[in-house]
Amino acid sequence: MASLTIRNIDDSLKRRLRLRGAGHGCSMEEEARRILRDALDKERAWTLADLAFEIFGVQHGVELESHPPVEARPPCDFGEK
């Protein structure tokens, strides 16, 4: 497992984290892990459309126009004659 060091935390923030952890019956470090895990798990998963926009979007020089509406064809008639 990896370790993470976070420097320059305000004393009040550290105290609140410690108290929140105690309120949940865990250590300050475990509470920080839970908060990070919850925050990152809540991020929306990328869709294929998100990936395509990231790769081919306007900021990368590709700008596509919308396809014009197309009239649907009538259904095929497979009836016997």
C-alpha positions as CSV (number, residue, x, y, z in Angstrom):
1,M,0.0,0.0,0.0
2,A,1.1,3.5,-0.7
3,S,1.5,6.3,1.8
4,L,0.4,9.9,1.4
5,T,1.8,12.9,3.3
6,I,-0.3,16.1,3.3
7,R,1.6,19.2,4.5
8,N,0.4,22.5,5.7
9,I,-3.0,21.4,7.2
10,D,-4.6,24.0,9.4
11,D,-4.7,23.0,13.1
12,S,-8.5,23.5,13.1
13,L,-8.9,21.2,10.1
14,K,-6.8,18.5,11.6
15,R,-8.7,18.8,14.9
16,R,-12.1,18.5,13.0
17,L,-10.8,15.5,11.1
18,R,-9.7,13.8,14.3
19,L,-13.0,14.5,16.0
20,R,-15.0,13.3,13.0
21,G,-13.0,10.1,13.0
22,A,-13.6,9.6,16.6
23,G,-17.3,10.2,16.0
24,H,-17.2,7.4,13.5
25,G,-15.2,5.1,15.7
26,C,-12.0,5.3,13.7
27,S,-8.7,7.0,13.6
28,M,-8.0,10.4,11.9
29,E,-6.1,8.6,9.1
30,E,-8.9,6.1,8.5
31,E,-11.4,9.0,8.4
32,A,-9.2,10.8,5.8
33,R,-9.1,7.6,3.7
34,R,-12.9,7.2,3.9
35,I,-13.4,10.8,2.8
36,L,-11.0,10.5,-0.1
37,R,-12.5,7.2,-1.2
38,D,-16.1,8.5,-1.0
39,A,-15.2,11.7,-2.9
40,L,-13.5,9.8,-5.7
41,D,-16.1,7.1,-5.9
42,K,-18.8,9.7,-6.5
43,E,-17.1,11.0,-9.6
44,R,-19.1,10.3,-12.7
45,A,-17.7,7.4,-14.8
46,W,-16.5,8.5,-18.2
47,T,-18.7,7.5,-21.2
48,L,-17.5,6.8,-24.7
49,A,-18.9,10.2,-25.7
50,D,-16.8,11.9,-22.9
51,L,-13.7,10.1,-24.2
52,A,-14.4,11.0,-27.8
53,F,-14.9,14.7,-26.9
54,E,-11.7,14.6,-24.8
55,I,-9.7,13.3,-27.8
56,F,-11.5,14.9,-30.7
57,G,-13.3,17.9,-29.2
58,V,-13.3,21.6,-30.2
59,Q,-10.2,22.3,-28.1
60,H,-8.2,19.8,-30.2
61,G,-9.2,21.4,-33.6
62,V,-12.0,19.1,-34.6
63,E,-15.4,20.6,-34.9
64,L,-18.1,18.5,-36.5
65,E,-21.5,19.7,-37.6
66,S,-24.7,17.8,-36.7
67,H,-26.1,15.4,-39.2
68,P,-29.3,16.7,-40.8
69,P,-32.5,14.9,-39.9
70,V,-33.2,11.9,-42.1
71,E,-36.7,10.8,-43.1
72,A,-37.5,7.2,-42.1
73,R,-38.2,4.7,-44.9
74,P,-41.5,2.9,-44.9
75,P,-41.3,-0.7,-43.5
76,C,-40.7,-3.5,-46.0
77,D,-43.7,-5.6,-47.0
78,F,-42.9,-9.3,-46.9
79,G,-46.4,-10.4,-47.6
80,E,-47.1,-13.2,-50.2
81,K,-48.5,-12.3,-53.6
